[in-house]
Amino acid sequence: MAGVEHVILCGGAPPPPHFSRNKALDLRLGDGDDQIRLKIADLTTRLVSDLPPALIDLVEIASYVYCADQAFTRGGNGVLDFGAAWRRHFSFHIPVREPSLWSSPGVLEVLRNTLGFLSDDEYYFHFSQHKNPAPIQSYLELNPEMDTVSALEEVLLFSGGLDSLGGAVIEAVRDKRRVALVSHRSNPKISSKQKRLIESLNGHCHSLPFHVPVWVQKGRALDREYTQRTRSFLYAALATVVARAFRLQRIRFYENGVVSMNFPISEQVVGGRATRTTHPQVLNGYAALFTLLTGAPFEVDNPFLWKTKGEVVDIIGDHGCASLIGQSVSCSHTIEMTRDHTHCGKCSQCISRRFATLASKYGTFDPDSIYGLDLLTGERQKNVDITLVESFVRCAAEIQAKNELQLVELFPEMTRLFNHLKPLKSDEVAAGIWRMHRKHADEVNGVLCAALASHSAQVLHQELPPTCAIILAVPGKYKTGSATNGGQYVPSEGTRKRQQPQPYRFDTPTGTTWPEILIRFLDGHTVTIAVDSNMERCTFAEMNMKDGRNGNPTKQWKLLEALAHNGGRLSWTSPAAHPTLKKQVELLAHRLQEYFNIHENPFHNYQKGIGWRIKLRLEALR
């Protein structure tokens, strides 16, 4: 259990040997004041009477994972503000009805890998036989009227945001299907707005959607981390129960492809720090897990994978539902929500939404008044808010100038998708990603060009706040600086400092020596770093080894990987040797000293006939 930080005892499970219960998080499902209260509304006993025990286990496991995710903070106040504590390590001890199934290598591997990629955490599961399992009926808010519900054709995840609304419009309005909308009631503000939105949607539908709201109530002690990366696992588990109740073998997430594919919006938002809720790798993982649990092929798909958010807004409006756009809620800062301002206007969801609606044909149906801060002219006062919108705009400008190959160089993460979008070939996937992201970039830049034109007088007379999106979108060389005698632009010192990204640092304990550090390569782009009881998963970019010219790993990263494959040694006779090897060793040493904040050279002195030997421990995935 090396590297595990948080032990979670679920449903009365005993602690592991030599571990005190008072050091663990104790989670229980029930109706007590100190318990997690899970309720699924509007299902009936008849509908769930023959659910496989493994699916009831799934709902309970997903509830425990979701609550533990929020119980332990990642150590920051925002996505751009997290440090080394971002990645956590969980060890769950859970009694289940089908321990042999859950403990099987296939199920464990899919469960751990999917959740690990989804939330960027490490997961360990220990399953035991449940001695007194609760019946599924104990989680139901029974509604006798629902016994009359006839067969359904699709089960959709419905958050009440623009994308899920677009999915409901496609299925229930355009295609006239009988659908179930599974919603998570995160708080009363959201649940009331979801209910009103569905009531308005009903007026456009041939067959009324079957709404299944679900909520998880817990104490404030379990509400310390807001990112909630595992919420989609709970969502998917509950939707799968609904699908199985109606003899269906598919659930659908509707989310635009730019968000789903999870490319970083800035250098500081990498990996799981940008949401992976509907990343193809996650959805494929869900499908594989649910297939194993139900014993039959199960699908989890995203029909909006190749759509931009602006295109989703047009779909809603084109099918006569434009009036619903303003009723949808996309903001992640629901605590700040008021009657007048349902959106903060500052979070990444609000920025993405507002650019999309303004770029669409139906921007007037998303009024300025619902935003606490105007996207284009509002003054952003916190550095995190300034960085977020500036990065979003800069990323769109960079994408607009790239061809397919250059986009792969800008976002190496793109190659991960090739194995998860079968049966499409790699070149077909790359072409589709490029077309969609170019469309997204055109939408963002079109909105900014129109805003600059309509506010040109204010820009000229310097009447706009310097931290509003319009001014932040102006390229740095036009803001401050001077020209040399040769006419070349020279940025001011302040501009240069703002343009230089700060290097990442590992939170190395004081006194750590190189032999105490273990770096294990997981693939060509990712490693885990273990120091004492701390373990972190990092990419080459997070270790400051990203080539700024093309986004690829640097030669130093390739050298580190070669050392891992050669037992920590390299000589001039090694296959990886090249004329600049000595220089690259020096550069790698500097990078490692900077990253781990250890002044000692990480390499032993060069020895003729032996070569270079690195002091820290390296392992390669064989």
N, C-alpha and C positions, 0 to 999 in steps of 0.2 A: 504493500500500500504506500510505497515511497512517493512523496510529492502530494499526497492527499491532504487538503486543508480542512475540508468540511465533511463531517460524518452526519448523515441524516437517518434517523431511526423512524421508520414509518409503520403505522398501524400496530404499535406495540412490539415491534421487533426488538430482540435483545441486542445490546451493544457487542461489538467484536471482542474477542479475548483481550484482557489487559487494557481495556479502554473504559473510562468512566462515563456513565450515561450523562452526567451533568455537563460533560464537554461536547455533547452532541446536540443537534437540533431534533426535537421530538415532534413529529407531525402525525396527526390522527384525523381521519374523516369522521364527522359526526355532527351533532347539533349542540354540543356544549359550548360554553363561552370561550374555552381555550382550544377549540377544535376548528378544522377547516370544514366549512359548510358548502357542499357541492349540490346544486339543484339544476335539474333539467326540466324545463316547463313544457307542458302540452303534449308530452308523450303519454301513452296509456300502458297499463299492464299487458293488455292484449298484444300491443305492438312489440314489446320487448320480452315476451314470455319465453321465447326459445333462443335468446342470445347466447352464443358460445361463452363459456366462463372466461376464456382468454380475453374477450373484448371488454368484459367488466373489469378484469385486471388492468387492461389498457387504460381505461378511463381513470382508474385510481392512480396508476403509475404516472400518467400525464399530469394529474392534479398535484401529486407530490413534487414532481419535477418543476412545475410552474411555480409552486409556492416557495420551494427552495431557491429558485432563480431570483426571486424578489427578496428573500430573507438576507442574502449576503451581498453587500455592496461591492461594486467594482472599483470604488475609490475615487470617483469624480462626480462633477455636477453636470456633465454634458458629454456628448459623443466625442468632442474635440479635446476634452479636459481630463481624460483618463490616463493613468500611468501604467506601471507594471502590474498593478492589481487587477487590470481588466480581465485577465483569464483566471478562472477559479477552478478548483479541483474538488469534485463531489464524490462521495462514497455513499450510495443508497443501500439500505438494508430494508427489504420490502417483503412481507408475507403475501403470497398470491395463491390463486386457486389451481393454477397449472404450473408448478415450479419446474417440472422437467422440461416443458416447452420454453419457458422464459430463460432457463439456464442453458439451453442448447446453444452450441457455438454459433450457428447461423443467426438465431434471433439476437443473441448478445452482440455479435459483431455489427449487425445492421443497426441495432438500437444505439450502441455507443458511437459508431461512426456518424450516424445521422444527427444525433443531438450534439456531438462534438463540433461538427461543421456548422450546424445551425446557430449555436450560441458562442462558439469559440472557447468552450470550456472542456475540461477533461471529466469523463464520467466513468464510474465503476458501479456495478450493480451486483448485489448479493440477494438472491431470492430464496425464500423458504416456504414451507407449506402453511397456508392460512388455516388456523384451527377453527375460527369462527367468522367466516366471511359474511359481509352484509349482502342482502339481496339487492339487485338492481333497483327494485321498487323503492328502496329507501332513499334513492337519489332523485325520485321523480316528483314533480308538482303535477299531480294527476288532474286531468280535465276530461270528464266523461264525454263532453261534446266531440272530442277528437276521435272517438271510436267510429265516427261516421266517415273519417278521412279515407278516401279511396287511394288507389295505387299512385305512386309518384314516379316521375320520369328522371329527375335529376336532384342531386343534393348539392347546394352551393354554400360556401362560406360567405357570410354577409356581415361586414363590419359597419356598414353605413357610410363608408367613404365613397369617393367617386368611382374607383375601379370596381368595387363589389356592386355598386349600383348599376354600373354599365353591364356587368354580368347578368344581373337580374333582369335588366331591360332586354338583353339578347334572348335569354331563355323564356321569360314569362310574357314579354310583350311581342317581340318580333316572331319568335318561334312558337308562341302560344302553348308552352309546355307547363305541366303541373310540377312545380318545384317546391322543395323545402329550403328555407333560408335559415341556416344555423348561425346564431349570433352570440357573442360573448358580452354579457352585461358587466362591463368593467366598473361602472359607477352609475348612480341614478341619472346624472346629466346625460350620459351617452344612451342609456336604455330608453329614456323618454324620447330622445330624438330619433333613435332607431325605430321605435314604435310609430311615431308620426310619419316618418319617411315611408314605411311599409304601408301605412294606411293610405298615403297619397299614391303610392305605386299601385295599390289595388284598383284604383280607378282607371288604370290603363291596361289591366290584364284581362284576358279571356277567362282564365281559371285563376282564382285567388291563390297566391303563394301560401304555403304552410310554414308559419314562423315558429322556430324552436329556439327560444332564448335560453341561455345557460349562464349561470353566475357562480363564482367562487368567492365566498366571504371568509375573511381571515382577520386576525388581529393586527394591530399596528406594528407589532414586532416583526411581522412577516411582510412588511411593506417598506423596505429600506432601499431597494434598487428599482429604478423606474424603467430600465431599458426593455425588460420583459421579452427577451429574444426567444424564449421557449413557449410563448403564448400560442404560436401556430401549431405546436405539437398537441396542446390541449384542444384547440379548435379542431384539428384533423381527427383526433381520437373520437371526439363527440360526434362529428359529422359521419364518421365511419359507423358508429352505433346506429345513427338514424338511417343511413343507407342500408345497413344490414337488416334493420327492422322492416324495411320496405322491399327486401329482396333485391337490392341494387349492389353492384360491385364497382361503383365509381363515385368519387367526390370531386368537386371542382373548386379550385381557387381562381378567382379572376383578379389579376394584377398586371399592370403595364410592364412591358419587358425591360425598360430602363431600370426600374426598381428591382425587378425579379432577377436580373443578371448580375446585380451587385457590384458593378465596377465602382471604384472609389471616387468620391466627389472631390477629394483633396488628398494631399500627401499624408494628412493626419487621420484620415478616415479609411482604414484598411481592414481587410479580413472581415470578421464578424462585427466590427464597429459600424459597418454599413449593413443594414438589415438583410438577412438571408432567408426571410420568411418563405418565399416562394421560389428560391433558386432551384433550377432543374435538378441539381444534385440532391437537395432536400426532398423535393417531391418524389423523385425516384426512390429515395430511401424510405419514405412513408409507404409508397406502393409496395416495395419489397417486404417491409415489416408487416403490413396489413394482409398481404398475400400469405405469409407464413402463419399468421394468426387465424385467418379465416379458412385456410386450406383450399383456396380457389384464387385464380388471378384477380387482382384488385388494381384499379387504375386511380391515379391521383394526377390530374392535369391542370394546365393553365392556358385556356384558349386565347388569352390576351398577351401571350409571350412575345409576339412580334408586333405589338401595338405600342405607340407612345401614349402618354397620358392625354395629350391634346387630341389624338385620334379617338380615345375613349370618350372624351367629352362630346365630340362630334357625333359619335354613335348614339349617345343618350339623347341629344337634341334632334338628330335626324329621325328618330322613332317616336317623336311627339312627346318626349318627357323632359324637355328643357326646364320646365318649371320645378323639377325635382333637384336640379343641380345645386341651388342655393340651400336646400334642406339637408344635403349630405354633409358629413363632418369628417375632415381629414386630419385635423390638428392632433399632435401627440401630447400637447400640454393641456389636458382636459381639466386639470385643477384650476387653471386660470380662466376657464370658459365662463362667460357671462351671458345674460339674455341677449344683449346687443352684439357682443363680439364672441362668436362661436369659434373663431380662429385667432391664434396669437399673432400670426403673420411673420414670425421669426424662425420657427423650427423648420427642419428640412422638408417635412410633409407640407407645410403651408407654402413654402417657396416653390416646391414642385407643382403643387395644385394651382397656385395663382398664375404661374407662367403658362401652365396648360390651358386654363380657362381663357386667359387673355389671347392666347394663340389660336384658340378655336373660333368657330362661327357663333358661339353662344356665350361670349364673355359677359354680356349684360345680365345674364341670369345668375352670375356669381358676383353680387354687389360689393363694392369697396367697404360698405358699412359693416360687414360681418367680420372684418379683420381688425385686430387691435393695432396693427402697424401696417401702413401701406407698403406693398412690395417695392414699388419703384421710387417713391419720394420720402418714405419714412426714415427718420434718423435712428440708426442702430447705435446703441451706447455701449454695449458689452463687446469685448474683443471676440468672444466666441460667436456672437451673432454676425459681426462684421466678417469674420473669417469664413463662416458658413456660406453666406450669399456671394462673397467674392470668389470663393472656390467654385461654387456652382456655375457662376457666369464664366470664369476663366476656363473651366473644363469644357463648357459648350463651345467656346471660341476655338479651343484646341481641336476638338473633334471635327468641327466644320472644315478644318484645313487638312484633314488626314484622308488618305486612301485606305484600302483594306489592310495592306501590309503595315502601314504606319499605325493603324489603330491597334493591331496586335502588339506592336512594339510599345505603344503607349499604355496598353492594358494587358500585360502578360497573363492576367487572370482569365482572359478570354479563352485560352487553350484548355482550361479546365472544363469548359462547356462541351468540347468536342465529343467527349465520351458519354455525355448525358442527354444528347439530343438525337439519339438514333431513331429512325434509320437514316437521317440526314448525313451526308458526307461532310468532312471537315471544311471543304471549300464552300459548300452550300451554307453551312452554319456561319462561317466568317462573312460571307456576302450578306446574309440576312441580318446579322448583328450590325454590320457597317451601314446598311440601308436604314435600319431603325434608329441607330444613334445619330446618323446624319439628319434624319427627320426631326429628332429631338433637338439637336443643335440648331437647326433652322428655325424651329419654333421659338426657342429661347432668344436667339439673336434677332429674329423678326420683331419680337416684343420690345427688345431693347432699342432697336433702330427706330421703331415707331415712337417710343417714349422720348428718345433724344430729339426727334423731330418736333414733337408736340411740346416739349419743355425747353426748346432751344434758347428762348429769351431768358429763362431762369438760369440756365447753365451759363450763358454769356455774362449775365449780371451777378453771377455767384450767389444766387438766392436759394439754392438747394443745399441741404445738409451734406457735408463732405462724406458722410458714411451712408448715404442712401444708395440704392442699387444703381441708379443711373450714373452717378459719379464714380462709384467703384468699378463700373464696367468700362470706364475710359482707360485705355492702355496706359501703363505707368509712364511711358516716355513722353506723354502729352501733359503730364501733371506738373512735375517739378524736375529741373535739371538744367543743363547748359550744353552748349556745343563747343567742341574743340576747334582749333584752327582749321582742321581738315573737314569740319562740318559734321563730324560724327557726334551723335547724341551721347551725353554722359549723365547718368542718373545722379540725383543728389544722394548724399550719404544716407539720409532717412529712407529714401526709396530703395536703395540697395539693401538696407537692413530688413525692410519689410519683405523684399523679394527672396531673401535667403531663408529656406526652411531650416528650423532648428533640428540638429541631429537627435536621434533617439538615444536613450540611455537605459541600460538594464539596472534594476534596483539591486545592485550587488551588496550583500552585507559587508560591513566594515571588517577588514582583516582577512577577507577571502583570498586564497591563493589559486593559481592557475590549475593545479591538479584537482582541486575541489569542484571544478566546473565540468559538466558533461554536456556536449552538444550532440544530439542524435538527428541525423537527416531522415525526414519522412518522405520527401520527394525532392525534385530538383529546385524547388522554390521555398520549402518550408522545413524548419527544424524545431525540435523541442530543446530547451535549455534547462538543466537541472543544477541547482546549487543548494546543497544541504537539503532542506525539506521543501524548497520552493521550485516550482516547475512552470515554465512559460512556453507557449508555442509562438514562434516568430517567423516572419517571412524575410527574404533577403532585403526587402525595402526597409523593414523595421530594424534591421541590423546595419543600416546605412550603407548598403552595398547594391544600390540601384543606380544604373547608368543613367545620368540625367539627360543624355542625348536621345535614348531610345526606350528607356524604361526596363531594359533587360538586366539580369544579374551582371555585376562587374567581374573582371578577371580575378579579383580577390575572393569573391564568393566561389567561383569555379575552383580556385586553388584550395579553399577550405574544404570543398566537397571532395577534391582529389585526395587530400590528406586523410579524410575520413575513410576513403576506400583503400588507403595504403597504410593503415595502422598508425597514422599520425606522423609518417615519415615521407620525405621526398628527396631524391638525389638527381644528379644530372643524367643518370641512366634510366630514370623512371619514365614511363610512357607519357606522363603529363608534363615532363620537363620541356622548356622552351627558352629561347635566348634571353627573355626578360624575367626569368624565374627569380633571380636574386632580388630584383627591384620589386616584384610582386610580393615576395615574402616580407620585405620591409613595409610595403603599403598595407598588407594584411595585418602585420603586427601592430601598426599604428591604429587601424580600424578597431581591432579587438581591445587595445588599451583604452581607446576613447569610449567604446561602447560599454565595457565593463568597469571603467574607472579604476583600472589597476595599472600602476606605473611600471611595474616590472615587465621586461620583455617576455611575451608568451612563447618564444622559441628558445631552445637551447642554442649555445654557440655552434656554428657550422663546423662539422668534422669531416675531413677528407675521407672518402670511402664510405661514409655513412650518410652525409647530407644534412638536411634540416629536420629537426625533430620538434614537434610542438608539445608544450607542457600540459595543456588542458586535454581532457579525454574526448575523443571523437568516435562516433559510431555511424556507420552507413546502413541504410535499409537494404538488406541482401535480397 
